[in-house]
Amino acid sequence: MGEPGRSRPLSSWPAWKVLVLFFAALTFCCGAGWAFLNKGLYLLPDKMCGGALARDTVERVLPDARSADTGSDRTGAGAGLRLWCHVTTSNDSLLSGEVRVAPAGPQEWLKSYRESGQKHVIHVSVGDIGALAQLDPGAGTSSVYVPCAPPGVPSYNATQPYAVVGEAWIDGPAKAKGMALRQALTDFAYQLTEHAYGAAECKAPRDFPEKLPRYGKR
């Protein structure tokens, strides 16, 4: 019998115990290495761009990366409001969103995307809120339309309908593909548009649905 308190040398351990220890250590090291190399998105704030973008939306769109950064900007007010929000990663992915107050009715908004060279879009709506995503190969823009009566409208446009229009798109590698990507980008555009509606000081208060209708399988 060994002396009390003295550990047994590793060479005297059964082979299966040595293998278990080896693979446990290997698993730990691999997990730690993966976390180190892919921690970028997990270090982003829960809410970004003044609360307009949720991290879980970013995680749906962008692949894991070693590092990630976010930024935002704002110019103007009322009818001249514009907001920008972006997330960049070390994998050269760029998730971008822009919101502006624009003189456009719902049909003008929809028509502008169908005539922009990307003629095929999918469109959903709830009440007077509309959302769309481009379906053509190489098209990656989603947009949301929310009617708004902003202050500071020029007199020559007094009868023109206005709206808060949000867009979201991605450049570089994406985690989501196909309709899942278009839905995630639309959700991003919706978050930005809801945030901008208050910043635009639209005259009519509005209750925003928690989510827009889903596109479904196409």
SVG drawing of the C-alpha trace seen along z (x, -y; Angstrom):
<svg xmlns="http://www.w3.org/2000/svg" viewBox="-55 -76 60 78">
<polyline fill="none" stroke="black" stroke-width="0.4" points="0.0,0.0 1.2,-3.5 1.9,-6.0 -1.0,-8.1 -1.3,-11.4 1.1,-10.5 -0.3,-10.6 0.2,-7.8 2.5,-8.4 0.6,-8.7 2.5,-5.7 0.7,-3.5 -2.8,-4.6 -4.9,-2.4 -4.7,-3.3 -8.3,-4.1 -8.0,-6.8 -5.1,-8.4 -7.1,-8.5 -10.1,-10.0 -7.9,-12.8 -6.2,-13.4 -9.5,-13.8 -11.0,-15.9 -8.0,-18.3 -8.2,-18.3 -11.9,-19.2 -11.3,-22.0 -8.4,-23.4 -10.4,-23.3 -13.4,-24.9 -11.2,-27.7 -9.5,-28.2 -12.9,-28.4 -14.2,-30.9 -11.1,-33.0 -11.2,-33.1 -15.0,-33.6 -15.9,-35.8 -16.4,-38.9 -20.2,-38.8 -20.7,-37.7 -18.9,-40.8 -21.2,-43.2 -23.7,-45.0 -27.2,-43.5 -28.5,-46.6 -26.6,-48.7 -27.2,-52.0 -29.0,-53.7 -31.1,-50.7 -32.2,-50.2 -30.4,-46.9 -30.5,-43.7 -27.5,-41.5 -29.5,-38.3 -30.5,-39.8 -26.8,-40.3 -26.0,-36.7 -28.7,-35.5 -27.1,-37.4 -23.3,-37.4 -21.0,-34.4 -18.8,-33.9 -15.7,-36.2 -12.7,-36.9 -13.7,-40.5 -16.6,-42.8 -17.4,-46.5 -20.5,-48.6 -21.3,-52.2 -24.1,-54.6 -24.7,-58.2 -27.6,-60.6 -28.2,-63.8 -31.2,-66.1 -34.6,-66.0 -38.2,-65.7 -38.6,-65.5 -34.9,-65.6 -34.0,-62.8 -31.5,-60.1 -30.0,-57.4 -27.3,-54.9 -26.2,-51.7 -23.6,-49.1 -21.7,-46.1 -18.4,-45.0 -16.4,-41.9 -12.8,-40.6 -14.2,-38.2 -14.9,-41.3 -18.7,-41.1 -20.6,-44.4 -24.2,-44.6 -25.7,-48.0 -28.9,-49.7 -30.2,-53.2 -33.5,-55.0 -34.7,-58.2 -37.9,-60.2 -39.1,-60.2 -42.0,-61.8 -43.6,-58.6 -46.8,-56.7 -46.9,-52.9 -47.2,-52.2 -44.4,-54.6 -42.2,-52.8 -43.0,-49.4 -42.6,-50.5 -39.2,-52.0 -37.8,-48.6 -39.4,-46.9 -37.9,-49.4 -34.5,-49.6 -33.2,-46.7 -34.3,-44.1 -37.8,-43.4 -38.8,-40.5 -39.7,-41.2 -41.6,-39.5 -44.0,-41.8 -45.9,-41.5 -47.9,-44.1 -49.8,-44.6 -52.2,-47.5 -50.4,-50.3 -46.9,-49.0 -45.2,-47.3 -42.1,-45.2 -40.3,-43.7 -37.2,-41.8 -35.5,-41.6 -35.5,-38.0 -33.3,-38.4 -29.8,-36.7 -27.3,-39.1 -29.9,-41.3 -29.7,-41.6 -31.8,-44.6 -34.8,-44.5 -37.0,-47.5 -39.7,-48.6 -42.3,-51.4 -44.2,-53.1 -46.4,-56.2 -45.4,-59.3 -46.4,-62.9 -43.2,-64.6 -42.7,-68.3 -40.9,-70.6 -42.5,-69.5 -41.9,-72.1 -45.1,-73.9 -44.8,-72.6 -45.0,-69.0 -47.8,-69.7 -50.2,-67.2 -47.5,-64.6 -47.6,-61.4 -44.5,-60.9 -43.0,-57.7 -40.2,-56.5 -38.4,-54.1 -35.7,-51.6 -33.3,-49.5 -30.9,-46.8 -28.3,-44.8 -25.1,-42.8 -21.8,-42.9 -19.4,-40.0 -20.0,-36.6 -23.3,-35.9 -24.4,-33.2 -28.0,-33.0 -28.9,-32.1 -31.9,-32.5 -35.2,-33.4 -33.8,-33.2 -31.3,-36.0 -34.0,-38.1 -36.2,-37.7 -33.4,-38.6 -32.5,-41.7 -36.2,-42.7 -36.3,-42.4 -33.2,-44.6 -34.8,-47.2 -38.0,-47.0 -36.0,-47.6 -34.3,-50.6 -37.6,-52.0 -39.4,-51.7 -36.6,-53.5 -36.5,-56.2 -40.3,-56.8 -39.9,-58.4 -36.7,-60.3 -38.6,-61.7 -41.2,-63.2 -44.0,-61.8 -47.2,-63.6 -49.5,-60.5 -48.5,-58.1 -48.3,-54.5 -48.3,-51.0 -45.8,-48.8 -46.4,-45.0 -43.7,-43.0 -43.0,-41.3 -43.9,-41.7 -45.6,-38.8 -43.1,-36.1 -42.3,-35.7 -42.7,-31.9 -41.1,-29.5 -40.7,-30.8"/>
</svg>
